[in-house]
Amino acid sequence: MTNFFNRPISFLLCALAMVLLSACGSSHRYKTPLDELVKRLDKYPNFTIILYDMDADGTFFTTYKQQYKVVIEEDGVPKSEITPWAEVSQRTFHQYEDAMGMEIAAKKEGKLNKSVVPAGYSNYVGNSQYGHWVDRGGSSFWEFYGRYAFMSSMFNLMSHPIRRSYYNDYYSNYRSRGRDYYGPVNPSSGRSYYGTYADKNTRSNSKWSKSSAFKSRVQSRSSRSSSRSSKSSGWGSRSRSSSSSSYRSRGGGFGK
């Protein structure tokens, strides 16, 4: 497995240090494991951090954890590595609870973006160096070139093909404003195209999806989403904030 962090200490020790920082740091200097990971990747002009998995367990005191997939470029070839688990605060966990399988931080040509967007959107989708748009059945989809075909698996495009209409919606209405983008909402289920509670869950074999809490959370979220959707003037977009879970942007028309 690729070692991105060519340093004297191992990546595992770094991850353990991140856990200690998140658990023991005082509030005025609190750094999340994601913050520490971004700092450690600072030497790379381009990188992508995906929320790969998450877990919450404990009967009386709940322990919250996240696991990340890091994508960097070596000699022009994107490579990925899954990090060890890192303990996070309850607040951080819930901030990204909807975002499993999505980018939660990315840097492009030295500029950092911490909006939640579909995996691959920041650096690779729409980039003619790696692929192109192809027409299928009247719609346009992103397809990586043969030498980069492995990236379809890297970004889970088999279960979530990237439609050009969704990509254009993000770049036209969300990116410049730094808004999170979960794709369109299915009016029948009330769920977004991307994220933890998508109609097609991003990783059915993840630790989170196998937990007993997962199904109850999905049912609860789906019920609340459907209720809010039925009261809104249109199903194409709804909002909740990425920091407080009150308003998060979602857009587009489902199935376009």
Number of C-alpha atoms within 10 A of each C-alpha: 7 9 11 18 13 8 9 6 9 11 16 12 11 17 19 16 15 23 21 15 19 23 17 11 13 10 8 6 9 13 18 20 28 21 13 18 18 21 10 13 18 14 11 16 15 20 25 29 27 25 26 20 24 24 22 19 14 8 6 6 8 12 15 20 20 25 20 25 20 24 22 20 15 11 6 8 11 19 19 19 15 17 16 15 20 22 25 25 17 13 12 18 18 16 15 20 19 22 28 29 24 29 28 22 22 28 21 15 10 13 9 16 17 15 20 26 27 28 27 24 19 22 16 18 21 19 15 11 12 19 18 15 18 14 12 8 5 8 13 16 17 20 22 21 15 10 10 14 13 14 20 18 10 16 23 19 16 10 13 17 13 22 19 19 16 22 19 13 17 23 14 11 14 18 16 9 10 12 20 25 31 26 29 25 26 19 17 10 14 23 25 26 26 26 28 27 24 23 17 15 18 25 18 11 10 15 13 20 20 13 13 10 13 17 14 11 12 17 12 11 16 19 15 12 18 17 12 13 22 13 9 11 9 11 22 17 20 20 15 13 13 21 13 12 14 9 12 20 18 24 24 23 18 16 12 12
